[in-house]
Amino acid sequence: MRSIGLLFFALFVSVTLAGNAFAVASGKTVEYAGGSEGKVIFSGKTHADKGLKCSDCHPKIVPMKKGTGFKMADLNAGKACGACHNGEKAFKTNDKADCAKCHKK
């Protein structure tokens, strides 16, 4: 009976650590294909420096699943990054002067 408890504990720890392996640490970046506008680079450090935690966005606003892409129309409608990048909390996603903050050619 005790070995079953240890097995479940080991499984729990393994799953927890594996989930953390997919997260972007505050000092890391994630790159998304950005089409003709250039790739999009998300900086965990930039957001952490503003006092944000991963749980502020994940998973309620932005899914944790890798490969999830977003269309600018969705962002401009307040989805995903656009929930905060709305011109009130942070720069607005459809402000042409700020495109280079995320898109890198």
C-alpha positions, -999 to 999 in steps of 0.1 A, spaced: 0 0 0 28 24 8 45 17 -25 13 28 -43 14 61 -24 50 66 -34 42 58 -70 14 84 -71 36 110 -54 64 104 -79 39 106 -108 25 139 -94 60 154 -91 69 143 -126 38 158 -141 43 191 -122 79 194 -133 71 186 -169 44 213 -170 69 238 -157 94 228 -184 70 243 -211 66 276 -193 86 307 -204 107 319 -175 106 357 -168 140 361 -184 132 342 -216 115 349 -249 91 331 -272 90 336 -309 59 334 -330 57 335 -368 43 369 -377 39 367 -415 48 397 -436 49 420 -404 79 399 -391 81 374 -363 66 383 -329 89 381 -299 73 378 -265 97 388 -237 90 373 -203 115 397 -188 98 428 -201 65 417 -186 81 406 -153 99 439 -150 64 456 -152 54 435 -122 34 409 -140 33 372 -131 27 343 -155 -7 336 -138 -19 371 -148 -23 359 -183 -21 321 -182 -43 302 -188 -73 325 -185 -63 350 -212 -36 332 -232 -35 294 -235 -4 275 -224 -4 254 -255 27 259 -277 20 268 -313 -10 289 -304 -11 318 -329 -31 349 -328 -44 371 -356 -41 408 -353 -79 411 -356 -83 390 -325 -58 411 -306 -75 444 -317 -108 429 -305 -93 425 -270 -85 388 -271 -52 373 -259 -25 400 -257 -51 426 -267 -68 421 -233 -41 444 -218 -26 459 -249 -57 481 -253 -43 516 -249 -53 517 -213 -31 491 -195 -4 490 -221 2 502 -257 -26 495 -281 -21 466 -305 -33 486 -335 -11 517 -330 12 516 -360 39 535 -340 42 505 -317 44 476 -342 81 472 -338 77 466 -301 65 431 -309 72 425 -346 108 420 -357 116 419 -394 
